[in-house]
Amino acid sequence: MALMITDECINCDVCEPECPNDAISLGELHYDIDPHKCTECVGHFDEPQCVQICPVACIPVDPQHTESRETLWQKFHRLQRVAG
């Protein structure tokens, strides 16, 4: 599953630098998460770092991008090959 940032985002800028996959960027109205890069921090951390640090709890699972833990691991490995 990928995560998403809802309209409750206050653009506080704390989530973007925490993302190990560079999946978070500033959109037109608030920060957005690229579902093709989001692994929910699988391969990096035990918990999604953006969710842990968000002061307004506006980062739920994106129901349009559901993925199994195995799929997230595969995405992590694919992204590491591209970055490396």
C-alpha positions as semicolon CSV with decimal commas, in nm:
position;residue;x (nm);y (nm);z (nm)
1;M;0,000;0,000;0,000
2;A;0,109;0,349;-0,062
3;L;0,024;0,630;0,171
4;M;-0,148;0,955;0,083
5;I;-0,163;1,303;0,233
6;T;-0,510;1,442;0,288
7;D;-0,645;1,797;0,265
8;E;-0,585;1,836;0,639
9;C;-0,214;1,884;0,561
10;I;-0,086;2,214;0,702
11;N;0,229;2,218;0,484
12;C;0,455;2,212;0,789
13;D;0,743;2,065;0,584
14;V;0,837;1,793;0,836
15;C;0,742;1,487;0,627
16;E;0,935;1,553;0,307
17;P;1,290;1,519;0,447
18;E;1,191;1,206;0,643
19;C;1,098;1,002;0,334
20;P;1,384;0,766;0,242
21;N;1,243;0,717;-0,110
22;D;1,193;1,084;-0,198
23;A;0,825;1,005;-0,255
24;I;0,696;1,324;-0,090
25;S;0,689;1,657;-0,270
26;L;0,502;1,985;-0,243
27;G;0,193;1,981;-0,463
28;E;-0,036;2,266;-0,563
29;L;-0,231;2,274;-0,235
30;H;-0,035;2,053;0,003
31;Y;0,230;1,785;0,008
32;D;0,171;1,476;-0,206
33;I;0,307;1,122;-0,200
34;D;0,407;0,949;-0,525
35;P;0,253;0,600;-0,495
36;H;0,516;0,461;-0,732
37;K;0,792;0,555;-0,486
38;C;0,615;0,500;-0,152
39;T;0,702;0,171;0,019
40;E;0,561;0,276;0,357
41;C;0,930;0,273;0,459
42;V;0,951;-0,106;0,409
43;G;1,320;-0,184;0,373
44;H;1,423;0,128;0,563
45;F;1,223;0,146;0,887
46;D;0,966;-0,053;1,084
47;E;0,707;0,225;1,059
48;P;0,635;0,491;0,796
49;Q;0,842;0,789;0,905
50;C;0,605;1,051;0,765
51;V;0,316;0,907;0,967
52;Q;0,529;0,906;1,282
53;I;0,627;1,270;1,251
54;C;0,307;1,427;1,110
55;P;0,163;1,667;1,370
56;V;-0,192;1,657;1,229
57;A;-0,224;1,285;1,145
58;C;-0,317;1,343;0,782
59;I;-0,130;1,050;0,622
60;P;-0,352;0,741;0,588
61;V;-0,318;0,442;0,357
62;D;-0,423;0,528;0,002
63;P;-0,717;0,296;-0,078
64;Q;-0,649;0,335;-0,450
65;H;-0,297;0,190;-0,416
66;T;-0,322;-0,119;-0,198
67;E;-0,015;-0,343;-0,199
68;S;0,095;-0,640;0,005
69;R;0,407;-0,629;0,220
70;E;0,577;-0,853;-0,039
71;T;0,492;-0,604;-0,314
72;L;0,633;-0,321;-0,103
73;W;0,956;-0,521;-0,059
74;Q;0,976;-0,570;-0,435
75;K;0,922;-0,198;-0,492
76;F;1,193;-0,120;-0,233
77;H;1,442;-0,345;-0,417
78;R;1,348;-0,195;-0,755
79;L;1,392;0,159;-0,626
80;Q;1,729;0,071;-0,472
81;R;1,854;-0,060;-0,808
82;V;1,744;0,260;-0,981
83;A;1,903;0,482;-0,712
84;G;2,221;0,279;-0,692
